[in-house]
Amino acid sequence: MRFLDKISPYINFSRIDDESRAIETLTLPNSNITPKNNLDLIQKSYLEMGTVVNIFNLKFNKEMPFRTIGYFPARYQITDVKIDNEFKSIQGFAYGFGLKFEFKRFNNFGFNYSLEYSKYSFKDYNSITTFEAPGTFDLFKNEAEIFYHPGTSKNQSIFLRFKTFNNLGNNEAFYQLQFGYRFSIGISDVKTKTQ
């Protein structure tokens, strides 16, 4: 077992067409607008950045093709809302806890499954007076991924990923199917020469 063995900062940027990038809204009795679906703030976010910190990494022995990772995610997101025919940015922050299970059965193939609980907050990070962001809500996420290393480097892989997002406070949910290519840029150990 290892503790705090990895910190992974990341940035995700998505290009969303103008016709569909703004979240759907409702008008409240006080003439303010609010999201029709709270999960739209996550589903339609065009910029997400944050870090994932491995709290523990458990593997029973070196040859076993299975390990469990407990991690702490922290995320910052930006989503657009259309107010008076103008796009305004809505910001949010999330933190939580997750468990990831890695299965590597063959040399070039693997399977990952993770489940994560996060607490999202948008209300405290926005100053648009006519927009009422939702209060804090709890999100449960599942993610299953199959990947293949085309070469000898394990830092590059082709993946097929399925994600589910469920708001624990109501029946809101959405799903994503992703296909892509992943690579990592690592910093190797610096060797020093002594005389």
N, C-alpha and C positions, 0 to 999 in steps of 0.2 A: 504494500500500500504506500502511495506517495501522496503528500499533501501540498496544495498550491504549486503544482508543477507546470502550469501553463496559463498564460494570459493572452487572449486573442482579441485584439481590437479589430473592428471591421466598419466598412461603409458600403451601403447599398443605395444605388441611385436607379430609379425607374423612369423611363420616358413614357408619359401618359398623354394621349391626345386631348386637346382642349375640350372636345365635345363630351368626354367622359371622365375628366380628371377631378372635377368638383364633386364633393359629397352631396347627397340628397338631403334637403332640410325641410323642417316644418316651421310654421309661424306660430308663435305663442300668443296668448291673449295680450301680453304687454308689448306686442309688435316685434319682439326679439326673435331671432331664428335659432333653432337647435337641430342637431343631427336627427334625421329620421331613423337611422340605425347607427348605434354607437360604434359597431365594428367597421363601419365605412371609414372611420378615422384611421384604422389600421390597414384595412384592405387597399385603400387608395392612397396610402402615403407614398410620396415620390422620393423621399430621402429618409433613410434610417441609418443611424450610426450608434455605436456603442462598444461594449466589451463583454467578453465571456471569460470568467475566471473559474478554472477548475479548482474545486475545494478539495476533492479527493479523487484518486485514481486507483481502483482496486483490480488486481489480477492475481489469481491463485498461484500460477506458476508461469514461467517464461514461455513455455511451449503451448499453453492453452490459447485457443483462438477466440477468446471471449474476455471482455473486461467491462467494468461498470465505472462510470464517471458521474460524480455529483458536481454540479456547476451553479454559479451565480451569474445571471445575465442582468445587464443594465443597458437600457435603450433610450435613445432620443429620436423622435420622429417628427416629420413635418408633412402636413396634408393641406390641400387647398379647399376653400369654400368660396362660393360665388355670392358676393354681397353687392347689390346695386350694379350688376354687370361688371364687376371687378373681382379678380381673384385675390383672396386674402389667405395668408398662411396661418394654419392652426398648429401649434406645437404641443407635444406630449412627451411624457417620461414614463418609463416602466422599469420595474425591478422584480426579481422573483427567485425561484429555485427550480432546478431541473435535474433529471436523471437521464443519462444516456447509456445505452447498451450497444457495444460494438461486437460484431461477429465477423471474423475473418476465417472463412473455411478453406478457401483456395488461395494460391499465391497471388492471383491478380483480381480476385473478386472479394466483395465484402458486403455486409448488411449492417446498417445502423438504425436503431429505434430510440427515440427520445420522447419523454413526456415532461411538460413544463407548466408550472403555475406562475403567473405574473400578475402584478397589480398595476393597472394603468391609470394615469391621471392627466387630464387635459385642462381642467378648470384653473389650476394654479399657474399655468404657464402662458396665458393669453390675455391680451389687453384690448381686444376688440369689443367695444361697448354694446354693439347690437347683436353679438353672438353669445349664446349661453352654452358653454361646453358642458358635457356630462360630468357628473361627479366621478369619484374613483370607482372603477369596476374591476372585477376579477376575471382573468382570462385563462382558460386551460387549452394548451396546445399539444397535439400529437404530431410526430414527424417520423416517417419511415423512408429510408433511402437505400437503394441498391447502387453500388458503384463498381467501376472496372478501371484498373490501371493498364493503359495500353502499352506502356513501356516498363522499364525496370524501376523508374523513380516512383515512389509512393506519394510524392508531393503533387502529382498530376493525375487526374482521374475524370472519367465520364460518369455522370450520375443521372438517375431517375429518382425524383423525390416527390412524396405526397404529404401534404400538411393539412391538418384540420385545426380550426380556431373556434372555440366555443366560449361565449359570454356566460359565466356561471350565474349571473343575476337574472337572466331571462332566456328566451329561446333563440337568440341571435347566434348564427354560425355562418362560416364560409369555409371553402376548401380550395386548395391550390395543387396543381400538378406541374412540376418543373422538370425540365430536361436541360442539361448544360455540361459545361466543362469547367473544372476547378483546378487551380494551381496555387501553390503556396510559395512565398518568398521567405526563406529562413535566413537567420543570421547565424553563421557557423561560429564555433569557438575561435577566439583570437589566440594565435600562438605567439608567444614571446620568446625572444632569443636572448639568452644571458651569456655574458662573456666572463 
